Amino acid sequence: MSFLGKIFNKGPKPIIAKSHEGNLDSLRANRAGPQSPGAVKKPDVFYVTASVELGNTTTKCIVMATNLNTSECYLLNKTVKMTRDIRPPKPNEEVFGKTVWGIELSKEAVADLIKDTVLESLKKAHVDKDNDLDFVVRSTGVTAGFATAEEAGQLVIALADGCLDAGIPPRKMSPAMSVSQLPERLQKHSLLNNVMFDGAVVSVVPPKGKETVANEMEGELVTAGIKLGAKWTDVDYRNPCISLDFGSTLAGRIVNDNQPYANTVGNFLGLAGVVSDSLARGSGEIDKNNGAALDLYSDKLIKKANTKKAQANAEEAHKLIDIRKVPMDVDRFGTVPLDPVASENAGTTLIGCDVGVNGDKLEDLMDLGAKFYDRDGLPTLLSTMDYVSTKIVTRVLDVAFKENVVTPGSALGITGRAGITGRKPQLILEAVQDKFDKVVFVEDGLALGSAIMARCMNSMGTQKSPIGGCQGQKCILGKRMKLQGSKYA
């Protein structure tokens, strides 16, 4: 921080990649590219994807359009519903899981919610599902209420059923096997004739062997999404990197700099946004069973906070929060099902955040929230949540450095409601600036990850503006072709 910055108490300014909104018809109408006198510009080609996500707190359908020449991604619509409003399972429906807050889920109820959300989002985006929409990716942050990591797959099936009920054809939810299977306007942008989709998403391969943690796909998507979102900034957020997603639950990865594909050497899991939700519920200002911190937040109020009291409150709250390398003798940490032995065999370190044991101290956090609210007022309670999230970030990173899984020069990316709202970006940046030269905060990382995964599945890389590969280096297409040479020679 500069001398003047210290005098006026101004910390470093966080770099936040916000979603750029756009209208598909307007985007297609723009002409792009250099031209000589009298030449006619050709329109850019846009790859239109829908990200469908069922989370513990919110359920979203986010429709994006990606410029295949520049890798710039535009938000066409974001339709958000509260997961707590999902209809209850009917008597003849099987309950196969629940959210971290205990909302019961059946496949049919999930499918109905997803169908309605998808149709509403496409309508608001003015996107025709038959002629405009290219691909749909489904994901979930709801991993808490399942007995095993494998059972979480049932929810992904329910998401697919909802998309099918909305009229999305199966071919728009699975990768093409050849360029000829893609729409004609996209064929010249696909590299399927050069490289196949081999499971690597934005040049990172998942851990080997059986699934080791129920939020594995979530971590994969947010890592990819932060890479895409960072294209709107000057931050080269490529390998090696660390991603942290602060949704209701914690997700993210630690990625090394191996080439052409990096390895996932660390995985974050456990509780995140529900920590703030619990504190917020203690205020009595929101529903004690279904309320979220989002219901309470106010930019105006937080400016009136007593930050010294907020910091002290955060320290007190963290006495209930357990952050460490996941021990080998558990099958669930921070409510998330996992297999620590399989993870160790895959070379992946699991770092978790819990409140008590599998969330059994969340009610104690609510009591603390009530205490802070009564004693210090709502503005300071809101500020307390910012400091609590900041300390979660520093503590999980401390564990990562202690376990020696952070590659020197790693970039740090953060997304999710409990990581980018309020003053969290400023506080987090101040807390980590001595360890990271490159830090970026990204809106809608999970949705952006879905958009880029859809491109990876169909080998739609952008060689002139690569998202994969290592920081400061060129596109890895040649290295990938060499790796797959036996099949594509």
JORA-V580340 format. One record per residue. N is the residue number from 0. RES is the residue in one letter. SS is DSSP state (H for helix, E for strand, - for the rest). NEAR is the number of other C-alpha atoms within 8 Angstrom. Layout:
# JORA-V580340
N_RES_SS_NEAR / N_RES_SS_NEAR
This chain:
# JORA-V580340
0_M_-_6 / 1_S_-_5 / 2_F_H_6 / 3_L_H_6 / 4_G_H_10 / 5_K_H_10 / 6_I_H_7 / 7_F_-_6 / 8_N_-_6 / 9_K_-_7 / 10_G_-_9 / 11_P_-_8 / 12_K_-_6 / 13_P_-_10 / 14_I_-_8 / 15_I_E_9 / 16_A_E_12 / 17_K_-_7 / 18_S_-_10 / 19_H_E_7 / 20_E_E_8 / 21_G_-_9 / 22_N_-_8 / 23_L_H_11 / 24_D_H_6 / 25_S_H_8 / 26_L_H_8 / 27_R_H_11 / 28_A_H_7 / 29_N_-_8 / 30_R_E_9 / 31_A_E_8 / 32_G_-_6 / 33_P_-_5 / 34_Q_-_8 / 35_S_-_5 / 36_P_-_4 / 37_G_-_5 / 38_A_-_6 / 39_V_-_5 / 40_K_-_9 / 41_K_E_7 / 42_P_E_9 / 43_D_-_11 / 44_V_-_10 / 45_F_E_9 / 46_Y_E_11 / 47_V_E_12 / 48_T_E_15 / 49_A_E_14 / 50_S_E_17 / 51_V_E_16 / 52_E_E_12 / 53_L_E_14 / 54_G_-_12 / 55_N_-_13 / 56_T_-_9 / 57_T_E_11 / 58_T_E_15 / 59_K_E_13 / 60_C_E_14 / 61_I_E_14 / 62_V_E_15 / 63_M_E_15 / 64_A_E_13 / 65_T_E_12 / 66_N_E_12 / 67_L_-_14 / 68_N_-_7 / 69_T_-_8 / 70_S_-_12 / 71_E_-_10 / 72_C_E_12 / 73_Y_E_11 / 74_L_E_13 / 75_L_E_13 / 76_N_E_12 / 77_K_E_10 / 78_T_E_10 / 79_V_E_9 / 80_K_E_9 / 81_M_E_9 / 82_T_H_11 / 83_R_H_8 / 84_D_H_6 / 85_I_-_9 / 86_R_-_6 / 87_P_-_7 / 88_P_-_13 / 89_K_-_5 / 90_P_-_4 / 91_N_-_5 / 92_E_-_9 / 93_E_-_7 / 94_V_E_10 / 95_F_E_10 / 96_G_E_9 / 97_K_E_14 / 98_T_-_14 / 99_V_-_11 / 100_W_-_8 / 101_G_-_7 / 102_I_-_8 / 103_E_E_11 / 104_L_E_13 / 105_S_E_12 / 106_K_H_13 / 107_E_H_9 / 108_A_H_12 / 109_V_H_14 / 110_A_H_15 / 111_D_H_9 / 112_L_H_11 / 113_I_H_14 / 114_K_H_13 / 115_D_H_9 / 116_T_H_14 / 117_V_H_12 / 118_L_H_9 / 119_E_H_9 / 120_S_H_14 / 121_L_H_13 / 122_K_H_9 / 123_K_H_8 / 124_A_H_11 / 125_H_-_7 / 126_V_-_10 / 127_D_-_9 / 128_K_-_9 / 129_D_-_6 / 130_N_-_5 / 131_D_-_8 / 132_L_-_12 / 133_D_-_8 / 134_F_E_11 / 135_V_E_12 / 136_V_E_13 / 137_R_E_11 / 138_S_E_12 / 139_T_E_11 / 140_G_-_13 / 141_V_-_11 / 142_T_-_15 / 143_A_-_10 / 144_G_-_11 / 145_F_-_12 / 146_A_-_6 / 147_T_-_9 / 148_A_-_14 / 149_E_H_7 / 150_E_H_9 / 151_A_H_11 / 152_G_H_8 / 153_Q_H_9 / 154_L_H_11 / 155_V_H_11 / 156_I_H_8 / 157_A_H_12 / 158_L_H_15 / 159_A_H_10 / 160_D_H_9 / 161_G_H_14 / 162_C_H_13 / 163_L_H_11 / 164_D_H_9 / 165_A_-_10 / 166_G_-_7 / 167_I_-_10 / 168_P_-_7 / 169_P_H_7 / 170_R_H_7 / 171_K_H_10 / 172_M_-_9 / 173_S_-_8 / 174_P_-_9 / 175_A_-_10 / 176_M_-_6 / 177_S_-_8 / 178_V_H_11 / 179_S_H_7 / 180_Q_H_7 / 181_L_-_9 / 182_P_-_7 / 183_E_H_7 / 184_R_H_6 / 185_L_H_10 / 186_Q_H_10 / 187_K_-_7 / 188_H_-_8 / 189_S_-_12 / 190_L_-_13 / 191_L_-_13 / 192_N_-_9 / 193_N_-_7 / 194_V_-_12 / 195_M_-_8 / 196_F_-_10 / 197_D_-_4 / 198_G_-_6 / 199_A_-_11 / 200_V_E_10 / 201_V_-_11 / 202_S_-_10 / 203_V_E_11 / 204_V_E_11 / 205_P_-_9 / 206_P_-_12 / 207_K_-_5 / 208_G_-_6 / 209_K_-_5 / 210_E_-_11 / 211_T_-_11 / 212_V_E_11 / 213_A_-_14 / 214_N_-_11 / 215_E_H_11 / 216_M_H_8 / 217_E_H_13 / 218_G_H_15 / 219_E_H_13 / 220_L_H_15 / 221_V_H_19 / 222_T_H_16 / 223_A_H_15 / 224_G_H_17 / 225_I_H_18 / 226_K_H_12 / 227_L_H_15 / 228_G_H_16 / 229_A_H_14 / 230_K_H_12 / 231_W_H_8 / 232_T_-_9 / 233_D_-_6 / 234_V_-_9 / 235_D_-_10 / 236_Y_-_14 / 237_R_-_12 / 238_N_E_14 / 239_P_-_16 / 240_C_E_14 / 241_I_E_13 / 242_S_E_15 / 243_L_E_14 / 244_D_E_14 / 245_F_E_15 / 246_G_-_13 / 247_S_-_13 / 248_T_E_13 / 249_L_E_15 / 250_A_E_17 / 251_G_-_16 / 252_R_E_15 / 253_I_E_14 / 254_V_E_16 / 255_N_-_13 / 256_D_-_11 / 257_N_-_7 / 258_Q_-_7 / 259_P_-_9 / 260_Y_-_11 / 261_A_E_14 / 262_N_E_12 / 263_T_E_14 / 264_V_E_13 / 265_G_E_13 / 266_N_E_15 / 267_F_E_13 / 268_L_E_16 / 269_G_E_14 / 270_L_E_16 / 271_A_-_14 / 272_G_H_14 / 273_V_H_10 / 274_V_H_11 / 275_S_H_14 / 276_D_H_11 / 277_S_H_15 / 278_L_H_16 / 279_A_H_18 / 280_R_H_18 / 281_G_-_16 / 282_S_-_13 / 283_G_-_9 / 284_E_-_8 / 285_I_-_11 / 286_D_-_8 / 287_K_-_8 / 288_N_-_6 / 289_N_-_7 / 290_G_-_11 / 291_A_-_14 / 292_A_H_12 / 293_L_H_5 / 294_D_H_7 / 295_L_H_9 / 296_Y_-_7 / 297_S_-_6 / 298_D_H_7 / 299_K_H_6 / 300_L_H_9 / 301_I_H_12 / 302_K_-_7 / 303_K_-_8 / 304_A_-_13 / 305_N_-_9 / 306_T_H_9 / 307_K_H_6 / 308_K_H_10 / 309_A_H_14 / 310_Q_H_10 / 311_A_H_8 / 312_N_H_10 / 313_A_H_13 / 314_E_H_9 / 315_E_H_8 / 316_A_H_11 / 317_H_H_9 / 318_K_H_7 / 319_L_H_10 / 320_I_E_10 / 321_D_E_11 / 322_I_E_11 / 323_R_E_9 / 324_K_E_9 / 325_V_-_10 / 326_P_-_6 / 327_M_-_6 / 328_D_-_5 / 329_V_-_10 / 330_D_-_8 / 331_R_E_10 / 332_F_E_16 / 333_G_-_14 / 334_T_-_14 / 335_V_E_13 / 336_P_E_15 / 337_L_E_13 / 338_D_-_12 / 339_P_H_14 / 340_V_H_7 / 341_A_H_11 / 342_S_H_14 / 343_E_H_9 / 344_N_H_7 / 345_A_-_9 / 346_G_-_8 / 347_T_-_12 / 348_T_E_11 / 349_L_E_12 / 350_I_E_15 / 351_G_E_16 / 352_C_E_17 / 353_D_E_15 / 354_V_E_15 / 355_G_-_11 / 356_V_-_9 / 357_N_-_10 / 358_G_-_11 / 359_D_-_8 / 360_K_-_10 / 361_L_H_11 / 362_E_H_8 / 363_D_H_7 / 364_L_H_14 / 365_M_H_14 / 366_D_H_10 / 367_L_H_11 / 368_G_H_15 / 369_A_H_13 / 370_K_H_9 / 371_F_H_12 / 372_Y_H_13 / 373_D_H_8 / 374_R_H_6 / 375_D_H_10 / 376_G_-_9 / 377_L_H_10 / 378_P_H_13 / 379_T_H_17 / 380_L_H_16 / 381_L_H_12 / 382_S_H_14 / 383_T_H_14 / 384_M_H_11 / 385_D_H_12 / 386_Y_H_13 / 387_V_H_13 / 388_S_H_13 / 389_T_H_13 / 390_K_H_9 / 391_I_H_10 / 392_V_H_9 / 393_T_H_11 / 394_R_H_9 / 395_V_H_13 / 396_L_H_8 / 397_D_H_8 / 398_V_H_11 / 399_A_H_12 / 400_F_H_9 / 401_K_H_7 / 402_E_-_6 / 403_N_-_6 / 404_V_-_11 / 405_V_-_10 / 406_T_-_10 / 407_P_-_5 / 408_G_-_7 / 409_S_-_12 / 410_A_E_15 / 411_L_E_12 / 412_G_E_15 / 413_I_E_14 / 414_T_E_17 / 415_G_-_13 / 416_R_H_9 / 417_A_H_13 / 418_G_H_14 / 419_I_H_14 / 420_T_-_8 / 421_G_-_8 / 422_R_-_9 / 423_K_H_14 / 424_P_H_12 / 425_Q_H_11 / 426_L_H_11 / 427_I_H_11 / 428_L_H_12 / 429_E_H_9 / 430_A_H_9 / 431_V_H_9 / 432_Q_-_8 / 433_D_-_6 / 434_K_-_5 / 435_F_-_11 / 436_D_-_8 / 437_K_-_10 / 438_V_E_12 / 439_V_E_14 / 440_F_E_14 / 441_V_E_16 / 442_E_-_12 / 443_D_-_10 / 444_G_H_17 / 445_L_H_10 / 446_A_H_14 / 447_L_H_17 / 448_G_H_16 / 449_S_H_16 / 450_A_H_15 / 451_I_H_12 / 452_M_H_13 / 453_A_H_13 / 454_R_H_10 / 455_C_H_13 / 456_M_H_11 / 457_N_-_12 / 458_S_-_12 / 459_M_-_12 / 460_G_-_12 / 461_T_-_11 / 462_Q_H_8 / 463_K_H_6 / 464_S_H_8 / 465_P_-_10 / 466_I_-_12 / 467_G_-_11 / 468_G_-_16 / 469_C_E_11 / 470_Q_-_9 / 471_G_-_5 / 472_Q_-_6 / 473_K_-_8 / 474_C_-_11 / 475_I_-_9 / 476_L_H_8 / 477_G_H_7 / 478_K_H_8 / 479_R_H_10 / 480_M_H_11 / 481_K_H_7 / 482_L_H_7 / 483_Q_-_9 / 484_G_H_8 / 485_S_H_6 / 486_K_H_5 / 487_Y_H_9 / 488_A_-_4
